[in-house]
Amino acid sequence: MRITNKIMQNNSLYNINNNKVTEDQLNTMMSTGKKITRPSDDPVIAIRALRLRSNVTQLSQYYEKNAKDAESWINVTADALSTITSVLTDCVKQATKGANKDLTIDDLSTIVTQMDSLAKEYYATGNVDFAGRYVFTGYRTDTALTFDKTTTATYTDIHDEFNAANIGESSRIVGKHKLDSSTILNDDTQATLEHEIVERTVGRLRLSYNNLDYVKGDGNTATIKFREELKQPATSSVTSKADIINLTFKDTEGVTRYAAVPINNGGSTIKIQSGGITYDAALTNDGTYKVTGFDNNTGETYILNVNEDGTFTGGSTNVDSAITELQTRPVSTVTYSSTSGQATVNIPILPAIDQSYTMELGDEGFVATVNSDGTFTLTNTYPTQNNDGTYSNEVIQITSNGSVKTSYLETSLVIDESNIIYSTSSEAEIDEAYEDLVSNPTSSLAYLNAATGEILLSDALKEKFSTLPDLINTKTLDVVYDKKEWEPGDIRPENLFACTFTDDNGQTILYNQGNGDHNIAYDVGFAQSVVVNTTADAVFTTNVKRDVNDLNNKLGELQQINTTLKTLKDKLDGATDEGKKEKIEKEIASAQKAYDFLREEIQKEFEHKITSMQKALDTANIAVTDNGTRAKRLDLINSRLMTQTTTFKTLQSENEDIDLAEAATQLTTAQVTYEASLMATGKISQTSLMNYI
């Protein structure tokens, strides 16, 4: 092959250009610190860089943001729990001091005042927040744990739950109200004899609140529900599917309604009740679907036609617009042994909406309530009427995935106005209630003292309730009542109980109508999350305030009878008539008997409060342990995140970043090579064919 000067010049220029490109690439690498500037420079490095950058970004989100936020939340909770345990420890100490029988009334008053201050600090600590979010109120982070001022807020159907261990006793000095030092010297006044002062003790279930919303003549009732095990606990299996229609439609008045309606295609008919409307859906002969909604208040009927693919095709004239969707949902088959035999119920696992709604399960005789948290409550629609005036239902609580959480037989005892002690009831009427309970020990008799927030029980009910065995995932007693007068420090019912709230506009909100937890979890790693919040029911109890109320009430009675006793003794010293002296002496003997009873009772109250406060402290300590466990787990995750972040950043750097020393050496080499190629090309370019002629 003949090599010409032109070929040599072209090759030289080509090499010069390549050397210049190499120098430019190295120069760019030196200035950017990166191995590549575009994916085409090195596709392998580019792909690996994208993957590593994604990993580093995720780890940075977990380690620098999520985990730090979770750690701060847990630390704020830990500080609050530390205060709570300190306060409750002091309460236990004060209760222990108060149990000393040698203390004077002034000493007792000082102790109760200190316990009252400690109780206020206990509940005030429950309103601690993290970045404007209350830490103990579950999902309702914008609502404080307690009321901050005296207010009227109407709460109905408060479900106050207890176990058998909460059954106690209530003692009353019957006849004490007759002791009146201001009228004893009246000629027509009979002295209260000593045998008229009697201590009566009945069973008691102390509710979480006092001053309940019951006024004589209003017709309001309260209900005690006690739960017992079924003959055979309920079981469930999810083995089949059901087609449903999810619909959102707006009527001609602009009201938007939501419902999830199972399609009835033979078999028992399932109807949905939501927002005052009863819905059912059916498969038509042409393969499409028809949803019918009947307004139970106005009598109006809504019809929605749905195509085979689930799209809305039109409806009645009162339907303005609609969005429909055809879905397939699992069906939970629940089996249990009822009072009438073996029962099997099929429940479509319908989706949750903002408020609870119910399913009438056709001919099966059951109603399933779909709670707002996606869980279900199954009850039979034909309760058993018992001989003592109570009635019983089988109740099965089902989780959102169709499994059984708990099942029980629930018997309801209604307390009507004939057995309610109102705030306006006289002392004599209260005495009569205690006497009624004592004189009917074998009856299923209960009174509600609306002023003090107590359920007073006959011996038969006390024995029955106090021996109820504990149940799985539920409590054995549930008292349903109303309240609307609230004091500062009262825990808002929605933070502890299922209840219904009615606002000033008459709108109702159903709280906690389900069995789901209010856990707030942070994603702090790949497929790892940590629950950061501690809910109020895991820490707080209304018992602390109620214990102080009990002590205040007993102390007030003791102070009152002590004042009466002193006044009577003063009158005795000033009396000159023998008949009046005799009357006063009888009154003094009766008052002294009442005083001795009350002094004994308040000592017992302090002894009981030691146990009660210790239980509250134990509850708080468990919460401290749980919070500490989560904090420790978060620390371990943080350590792993830090290690992983360092590792991936190192890998990212090794993949993308240049070695400056090596790059500088290569750049110098490229520059020398480039300059050498210029010199060589210059010499070659000076030689032509004429040099050889």
C-alpha positions in Angstrom: 0.0 0.0 0.0 1.3 3.4 -0.9 1.5 5.9 2.0 1.3 9.4 0.8 2.0 12.7 2.6 -1.7 13.4 2.7 -2.5 10.2 4.5 0.2 10.9 7.1 -1.2 14.4 7.6 -4.7 13.2 8.0 -3.7 10.5 10.5 -1.7 13.1 12.4 -4.7 15.5 12.5 -7.0 12.7 13.6 -4.6 11.8 16.4 -4.3 15.4 17.4 -8.1 15.7 17.6 -8.3 12.4 19.7 -5.7 13.7 22.1 -7.5 17.0 22.4 -10.8 15.2 23.1 -9.1 13.1 25.7 -7.5 16.2 27.3 -10.9 17.9 27.2 -12.6 15.0 28.9 -10.0 14.8 31.6 -10.2 18.6 32.0 -14.0 18.4 32.4 -13.6 15.5 34.9 -11.2 17.7 36.9 -13.6 20.7 36.9 -16.8 18.7 37.8 -15.2 16.0 39.9 -17.4 13.4 38.2 -16.5 10.5 35.9 -19.2 11.3 33.4 -21.3 14.3 32.4 -23.9 12.5 30.3 -25.2 8.9 30.2 -23.6 8.1 26.9 -20.2 8.7 28.4 -20.5 5.4 30.3 -23.9 3.7 30.4 -22.8 1.3 33.1 -21.8 4.1 35.4 -24.9 6.0 34.6 -27.3 3.1 35.4 -25.4 2.4 38.6 -25.5 6.1 39.5 -29.3 6.3 39.1 -29.8 3.3 41.3 -27.4 4.5 44.0 -28.7 8.0 44.0 -32.3 6.6 44.5 -31.1 4.5 47.4 -29.2 7.5 49.0 -32.3 9.7 48.6 -34.5 7.2 50.3 -32.1 6.6 53.1 -31.7 10.4 53.6 -35.5 10.7 53.8 -35.6 8.0 56.4 -32.5 9.0 58.4 -32.5 12.8 58.2 -36.3 13.4 58.2 -38.6 10.6 59.1 -36.5 9.1 61.9 -35.6 12.5 63.4 -39.3 13.5 63.4 -40.3 10.1 65.0 -37.5 10.5 67.6 -38.7 14.0 68.5 -42.3 12.8 68.9 -41.2 9.8 71.1 -38.9 12.1 73.2 -41.8 14.6 73.8 -44.0 11.7 74.9 -41.2 10.4 77.2 -40.9 13.7 78.9 -44.7 13.9 79.5 -44.8 10.3 80.8 -42.0 11.1 83.2 -44.1 14.0 84.6 -47.2 11.7 84.8 -45.4 9.0 86.8 -43.9 11.6 89.1 -47.3 13.1 89.8 -48.9 9.7 90.4 -46.1 8.7 92.7 -46.9 11.7 94.8 -50.6 10.9 94.7 -49.8 7.4 96.1 -47.7 9.0 98.9 -50.5 11.4 99.8 -53.1 8.7 99.8 -50.8 6.6 102.1 -50.6 9.6 104.5 -54.3 10.1 104.4 -54.9 6.5 105.5 -53.6 7.4 109.0 -56.6 7.4 111.3 -55.0 9.8 113.8 -55.1 12.7 111.4 -57.3 15.7 112.1 -59.9 17.0 109.6 -57.6 19.9 108.8 -54.8 17.4 108.0 -57.2 15.5 105.7 -58.2 18.7 104.0 -54.6 19.6 103.3 -53.9 16.2 101.8 -57.0 16.2 99.6 -56.1 19.7 98.4 -52.7 18.5 97.4 -54.1 15.5 95.7 -56.5 17.8 93.8 -53.6 19.9 92.6 -51.7 16.8 91.5 -54.7 15.5 89.6 -55.0 18.8 87.7 -51.3 18.5 86.8 -51.9 14.9 85.7 -54.6 15.9 83.2 -52.9 19.1 82.1 -49.8 17.0 81.1 -52.1 15.1 78.7 -52.4 18.2 76.6 -48.7 18.3 75.7 -48.1 18.7 72.0 -45.3 18.2 69.4 -45.1 20.9 66.7 -48.7 21.8 67.3 -50.0 18.2 67.3 -51.3 16.7 70.5 -49.4 13.5 71.2 -52.0 11.6 73.3 -55.2 12.0 71.1 -54.6 9.5 68.4 -55.6 10.7 64.9 -57.3 13.8 66.4 -54.0 15.6 66.8 -55.7 19.0 66.5 -57.9 18.3 69.6 -56.7 18.6 73.2 -57.1 15.6 75.6 -59.2 17.6 78.1 -61.6 20.5 78.2 -59.8 23.7 79.1 -62.8 25.5 80.5 -66.3 25.0 81.7 -68.5 24.3 78.7 -71.7 22.6 77.5 -71.1 20.1 74.7 -73.7 17.4 74.2 -72.4 13.9 74.2 -74.8 11.0 74.0 -74.4 7.2 74.1 -71.1 7.4 75.9 -69.9 3.8 76.1 -68.1 3.6 79.4 -66.5 0.2 79.6 -65.3 -1.7 82.7 -64.1 -5.1 83.9 -65.4 -7.1 86.9 -62.5 -5.7 89.0 -64.1 -2.3 88.8 -67.1 -3.3 90.9 -66.9 -1.8 94.3 -69.1 -0.6 97.2 -70.9 2.6 98.1 -71.7 3.4 101.7 -74.2 5.9 102.9 -75.2 7.1 106.3 -79.0 6.8 106.0 -80.8 9.4 108.2 -77.8 11.7 108.4 -79.8 14.5 106.7 -82.1 14.6 109.6 -79.4 16.0 111.8 -80.1 19.7 111.8 -78.6 21.8 114.6 -80.5 24.9 113.5 -83.9 23.5 114.3 -83.2 21.2 117.3 -84.4 23.8 119.9 -87.7 24.3 118.2 -90.5 22.9 120.4 -92.1 20.9 117.6 -88.8 19.3 116.4 -88.1 15.7 117.3 -84.6 14.7 118.0 -83.0 12.3 115.6 -82.4 9.1 117.6 -79.2 7.1 117.4 -80.9 4.0 116.0 -82.1 6.1 113.0 -78.5 6.6 111.9 -77.7 3.5 109.9 -74.8 2.8 107.5 -76.0 1.1 104.3 -73.6 -0.5 101.8 -74.5 -1.5 98.3 -72.6 -2.5 95.1 -71.2 0.3 93.0 -69.9 0.9 89.6 -68.3 4.3 89.4 -68.6 5.9 86.0 -65.9 8.0 84.4 -67.9 11.3 84.8 -70.3 12.9 87.3 -73.1 15.5 86.7 -74.7 13.4 83.9 -77.3 14.8 81.6 -80.5 13.6 83.3 -83.4 15.8 84.3 -86.5 14.6 86.0 -89.2 14.1 83.4 -87.0 14.1 80.3 -87.5 10.4 79.8 -83.7 9.7 79.3 -82.5 6.3 80.2 -79.1 4.6 80.8 -78.2 1.1 79.9 -75.9 -1.4 81.6 -74.6 -4.1 79.2 -72.8 -7.1 80.6 -70.9 -9.5 78.5 -70.4 -13.3 78.8 -68.7 -15.8 76.7 -70.6 -17.6 73.9 -71.0 -21.3 74.1 -68.5 -21.5 71.3 -66.4 -18.5 70.3 -67.0 -17.2 66.8 -64.6 -18.2 64.0 -64.4 -16.9 60.5 -63.0 -17.7 57.1 -62.7 -15.7 53.9 -63.3 -18.1 51.0 -65.7 -16.4 48.6 -66.3 -13.1 46.7 -69.2 -10.8 46.2 -69.8 -8.1 43.6 -70.6 -4.6 44.9 -71.3 -1.2 43.4 -69.5 1.7 44.8 -71.5 4.8 44.2 -71.2 8.6 44.7 -74.2 10.6 43.5 -75.6 14.1 43.9 -79.3 14.7 44.1 -81.1 17.6 42.6 -80.8 19.5 45.9 -77.1 19.3 45.7 -76.6 16.8 48.5 -73.8 14.3 47.8 -74.2 10.7 49.1 -71.9 7.7 49.3 -72.7 4.0 49.5 -71.2 0.6 48.8 -74.0 -1.8 47.8 -73.7 -5.6 47.3 -75.4 -6.9 44.2 -78.3 -9.3 45.1 -78.4 -12.1 42.6 -80.6 -14.8 44.2 -80.3 -15.9 47.8 -81.0 -13.6 50.7 -81.2 -9.9 50.0 -78.7 -7.5 51.5 -79.7 -3.9 52.1 -77.5 -1.0 53.1 -78.6 1.8 55.3 -76.4 4.9 55.0 -77.2 8.5 55.7 -80.9 7.8 56.3 -81.3 6.0 52.9 -81.8 2.2 52.4 -80.1 0.9 49.3 -80.2 -2.4 47.4 -78.7 -3.5 44.1 -79.9 -6.2 41.7 -78.8 -7.8 38.5 -81.4 -7.1 35.7 -82.3 -9.5 32.9 -80.2 -7.7 30.3 -77.0 -8.1 32.4 -76.9 -4.5 33.8 -77.5 -3.4 37.4 -80.1 -1.3 39.1 -79.5 0.4 42.4 -82.5 1.6 44.4 -82.3 4.0 47.3 -85.2 4.8 49.6 -85.1 7.9 51.8 -86.5 6.8 55.1 -87.2 10.4 56.1 -88.9 11.9 53.0 -90.1 8.7 51.3 -88.3 9.7 48.1 -86.8 6.9 45.9 -83.5 7.2 44.0 -82.8 4.9 41.0 -79.4 4.5 39.4 -78.7 2.3 36.4 -75.3 0.8 36.0 -73.8 -0.8 32.9 -72.1 -4.2 32.9 -68.7 -2.5 33.2 -69.8 -0.5 36.3 -70.3 2.8 34.6 -73.4 5.0 35.4 -75.9 5.1 32.5 -78.6 7.2 34.0 -81.2 7.3 36.8 -84.3 8.8 38.2 -85.0 12.5 37.7 -84.0 13.3 41.3 -80.4 12.1 40.6 -78.3 15.0 39.2 -75.1 13.1 38.6 -73.3 10.0 39.7 -70.0 8.1 39.6 -70.3 4.3 40.0 -67.7 1.5 40.1 -68.1 -2.3 40.0 -65.9 -4.1 42.5 -65.3 -7.6 43.8 -64.9 -7.8 47.5 -64.1 -10.8 49.8 -66.9 -12.4 51.9 -66.2 -13.4 55.6 -68.1 -16.5 56.7 -68.7 -16.3 60.5 -69.7 -19.3 62.5 -70.5 -19.6 66.2 -72.8 -21.4 68.6 -75.8 -19.2 69.6 -78.5 -19.7 72.2 -80.7 -21.2 69.4 -78.0 -23.4 67.9 -75.3 -23.2 65.3 -75.3 -19.9 63.3 -73.5 -19.1 60.1 -73.4 -15.6 58.6 -71.9 -14.4 55.4 -70.6 -10.8 55.5 -69.3 -8.9 52.5 -66.2 -7.0 53.5 -67.4 -3.6 52.4 -65.2 -0.5 52.3 -65.3 2.2 55.0 -66.6 5.7 54.5 -66.5 8.7 56.8 -69.4 7.5 59.0 -70.6 4.1 59.9 -73.4 2.4 58.0 -75.2 -0.9 58.3 -76.0 -4.0 56.3 -79.2 -5.8 56.8 -78.2 -9.4 56.0 -81.5 -10.5 54.5 -83.3 -13.6 56.0 -80.3 -14.4 58.1 -81.6 -12.2 61.0 -78.4 -10.2 61.5 -77.2 -6.7 61.1 -73.6 -5.8 60.4 -72.4 -2.3 61.1 -69.5 -1.1 59.0 -67.6 1.2 61.3 -65.8 4.3 60.1 -62.4 2.6 60.7 -63.3 -0.3 58.4 -64.1 -2.8 61.1 -67.5 -4.6 61.6 -69.9 -5.2 64.4 -72.3 -8.1 63.8 -75.4 -8.5 66.0 -78.6 -10.6 65.7 -81.8 -8.6 65.0 -84.0 -10.8 67.3 -82.7 -10.4 70.9 -83.7 -12.9 73.6 -86.1 -11.4 76.2 -85.1 -12.6 79.7 -87.4 -13.1 82.6 -85.8 -10.3 84.7 -86.6 -7.7 82.1 -83.3 -7.7 80.4 -82.6 -8.7 76.8 -79.6 -10.4 75.2 -77.8 -10.2 71.8 -74.9 -12.1 70.3 -72.2 -9.7 69.3 -69.2 -10.4 67.1 -66.5 -7.8 66.5 -64.8 -8.3 63.1 -61.6 -6.7 61.9 -61.2 -5.0 58.5 -59.8 -8.1 56.9 -62.7 -10.3 58.0 -61.2 -12.1 61.0 -63.0 -12.3 64.3 -61.5 -10.0 67.0 -63.9 -11.0 69.8 -67.4 -12.5 70.3 -69.7 -12.5 73.3 -73.3 -12.6 74.6 -74.3 -9.1 75.6 -77.3 -8.6 78.0 -78.8 -5.2 78.4 -80.4 -3.8 81.5 -82.2 -0.4 81.0 -82.3 2.0 83.9 -85.4 4.2 83.4 -86.4 7.4 85.2 -88.0 5.4 88.1 -84.5 4.2 89.1 -82.6 7.4 88.4 -81.4 9.6 91.3 -81.4 13.2 89.9 -79.3 16.2 91.0 -82.6 17.6 92.3 -83.5 14.5 94.3 -83.7 15.1 98.1 -81.5 13.4 100.6 -84.5 11.4 101.8 -85.1 10.1 98.2 -81.5 9.0 98.0 -81.9 7.2 101.4 -84.9 5.4 99.9 -82.9 4.2 96.9 -80.2 2.7 99.2 -82.9 1.1 101.4 -84.6 -0.3 98.3 -81.4 -1.9 97.2 -80.6 -3.4 100.6 -84.1 -4.7 101.1 -84.1 -6.4 97.6 -80.8 -8.2 97.6 -81.8 -11.0 95.2 -83.4 -8.8 92.5 -81.7 -7.4 89.4 -82.0 -3.9 90.7 -79.8 -0.9 89.8 -80.0 2.8 90.3 -78.2 5.6 88.4 -77.0 8.5 90.6 -76.7 11.1 87.9 -75.2 13.7 90.2 -72.3 11.5 91.4 -72.0 9.4 88.3 -72.5 6.0 90.0 -74.4 2.9 89.2 -75.7 1.5 92.5 -76.3 -2.3 92.5 -78.3 -4.8 94.5 -76.3 -7.7 96.0 -77.4 -10.0 93.2 -76.1 -7.7 90.5 -73.0 -6.9 92.4 -72.2 -10.6 92.8 -73.0 -11.3 89.1 -70.9 -8.4 87.7 -68.0 -8.9 90.0 -67.6 -12.5 89.0 -67.8 -12.0 85.2 -64.7 -13.7 83.6 -62.5 -11.5 81.5 -63.1 -11.6 77.7 -60.6 -11.5 74.8 -60.1 -8.0 73.3 -63.1 -6.4 75.1 -64.3 -5.5 78.6 -67.1 -7.2 80.4 -69.3 -4.2 81.3 -70.5 -1.3 79.2 -72.6 1.5 80.6 -74.2 3.8 78.1 -75.2 7.3 79.2 -75.4 11.0 78.3 -73.5 14.1 79.5 -73.2 17.7 78.5 -71.9 19.7 81.4 -68.0 19.7 81.4 -65.5 21.1 83.8 -61.8 22.0 83.1 -59.7 18.9 83.2 -62.5 16.5 82.1 -61.1 14.2 79.4 -63.0 14.6 76.2 -65.1 11.4 75.7 -63.9 10.9 72.1 -60.4 10.3 73.5 -61.4 7.3 75.5 -64.8 6.0 74.5 -67.2 5.4 71.7 -69.8 8.2 71.8 -71.9 10.5 69.7 -71.3 14.3 69.7 -74.0 16.8 68.6 -72.7 20.3 67.6 -74.5 23.6 67.8 -76.1 23.1 64.4 -77.6 19.7 65.3 -75.1 17.7 63.3 -73.9 14.5 64.9 -70.5 12.9 64.8 -69.9 9.2 65.7 -66.6 8.7 67.5 -64.7 5.4 67.8 -67.4 3.3 66.3 -65.1 0.4 65.7 -62.3 -1.7 67.1 -59.3 -0.3 65.2 -56.3 1.3 66.8 -55.3 5.0 66.5 -51.7 4.3 65.8 -49.5 6.9 64.0 -46.6 5.1 62.3 -43.6 6.6 60.6 -41.8 4.8 57.8 -38.2 4.8 59.1 -36.6 2.2 56.8 -37.1 -0.1 53.9 -40.3 -2.0 54.9 -39.8 -0.8 58.5 -42.2 1.5 60.5 -42.3 2.7 64.1 -45.5 3.7 66.0 -44.7 7.1 67.5 -47.8 8.0 69.4 -49.1 6.8 72.7 -52.9 7.0 72.8 -54.8 8.4 75.8 -56.4 5.0 76.8 -52.9 3.6 77.3 -51.9 6.2 79.8 -54.8 8.2 81.2 -57.7 7.2 83.3 -60.6 9.2 84.6 -60.1 7.4 88.0 -57.6 10.0 89.3 -60.1 12.8 89.2 -62.9 10.7 90.3 -60.8 9.4 93.3 -60.2 13.0 94.4 -63.9 13.7 93.9 -64.8 10.8 96.2 -62.4 12.1 98.9 -63.7 15.6 98.5 -67.3 14.4 98.9 -66.5 12.3 102.0 -64.4 15.1 103.5 -67.3 17.5 102.9 -69.7 15.2 104.7 -67.3 14.8 107.5 -66.7 18.5 107.9 -70.5 19.2 107.8 -71.3 16.6 110.5 -68.3 17.9 112.5 -69.7 21.4 112.3 -73.1 20.1 113.3 -71.6 18.3 116.3 -69.7 21.4 117.5 -72.9 23.5 117.2 -74.9 21.0 119.1 -72.3 20.9 121.9 -72.3 24.7 122.1 -76.1 24.6 122.3 -75.9 22.0 125.1 -73.6 24.3 127.1 -76.0 27.1 126.8 -79.2 25.1 127.4 -80.9 25.5 130.8 -84.1 23.6 130.2 -83.7 19.9 131.0 -86.0 18.8 128.2 -84.0 20.7 125.7 -80.8 19.3 127.1 -82.1 15.8 126.7 -83.1 16.5 123.1 -79.6 18.0 122.3 -77.9 15.0 124.0 -79.8 12.6 121.8 -78.9 14.6 118.7 -75.3 14.7 119.8 -75.3 10.9 120.2 -76.7 10.5 116.7 -74.3 13.1 115.2 -71.4 11.4 116.9 -72.5 8.0 115.5 -72.7 9.6 112.0 -69.3 11.2 112.5 -67.7 7.9 113.6 -69.2 6.2 110.5 -67.9 8.9 108.2 -64.4 9.0 109.8 -64.2 5.3 109.3 -65.4 5.6 105.7 -62.9 8.3 104.7 -60.1 6.2 106.1 -61.3 3.3 104.0 -61.5 5.7 101.0 -57.9 6.7 101.4 -56.9 3.0 101.7 -58.8 2.3 98.4 -57.2 5.3 96.8 -53.7 3.9 97.5 -54.6 0.9 95.3 -56.4 3.0 92.7 -53.6 5.5 92.3 -51.1 2.7 92.2 -53.1 1.1 89.3 -53.0 4.4 87.5 -49.2 4.6 88.1 -48.8 1.0 86.9 -50.7 1.9 83.7 -48.4 4.9 83.2 -45.3 2.8 83.8 -46.4 0.3 81.2 -46.8 3.2 78.8 -43.3 4.4 79.7 -41.9 0.9 79.0 -43.7 0.7 75.7 -42.5 4.2 74.7 -39.0 3.3 75.7 -39.1 0.1 73.8 -40.1 2.0 70.6 -37.4 4.5 71.3 -34.8 1.8 71.6 -36.0 0.1 68.4 -35.8 3.5 66.7 -32.2 3.9 68.0 -31.2 0.6 66.5 -32.9 1.5 63.2 -31.1 4.9 63.3 -27.8 3.1 63.7 -28.5 0.9 60.7 -29.7 3.8 58.7 -26.5 5.8 59.4 -24.4 2.8 58.4 -26.4 2.2 55.3 -26.3 5.9 54.4 -22.5 6.0 54.8 -22.1 2.8 52.8 -24.3 3.9 49.9 -22.8 7.4 49.8 -19.3 5.7 49.6 -20.5 3.5 46.8 -22.1 6.5 45.0 -18.8 8.4 45.4 -16.7 5.5 44.1 -19.1 5.1 41.2 -19.4 8.8 40.2 -16.5 10.7 41.6 -13.0 10.8 40.2 -9.7 10.2 41.9 -8.2 13.7 41.7 -4.6 12.6 41.9 -5.1 10.0 39.2 -7.1 12.4 37.0 -4.4 15.1 37.4 -1.7 12.7 36.3 -3.8 11.6 33.4 -4.5 15.2 32.4 -0.8 16.0 32.5 -0.1 12.9 30.4 -2.8 13.9 27.9 -1.4 17.5 27.7 2.1 16.2 27.0 0.8 13.7 24.4 -1.2 16.5 22.8 1.8 18.8 22.6 4.0 16.0 21.3 1.4 15.2 18.6 1.4 18.9 17.6 5.2 18.9 17.3 5.3 15.7 15.3 2.5 16.8 13.0 4.3 20.1 12.4 7.5 18.3 11.2 5.5 15.9 9.0 3.6 18.8 7.4 7.0 20.6 6.5 8.0 17.6 4.2 6.5 17.3 0.7 7.2 15.4 -2.5 9.5 18.0 -3.7 12.0 17.0 -1.0 12.5 13.7 -2.8 13.0 15.0 -6.3 
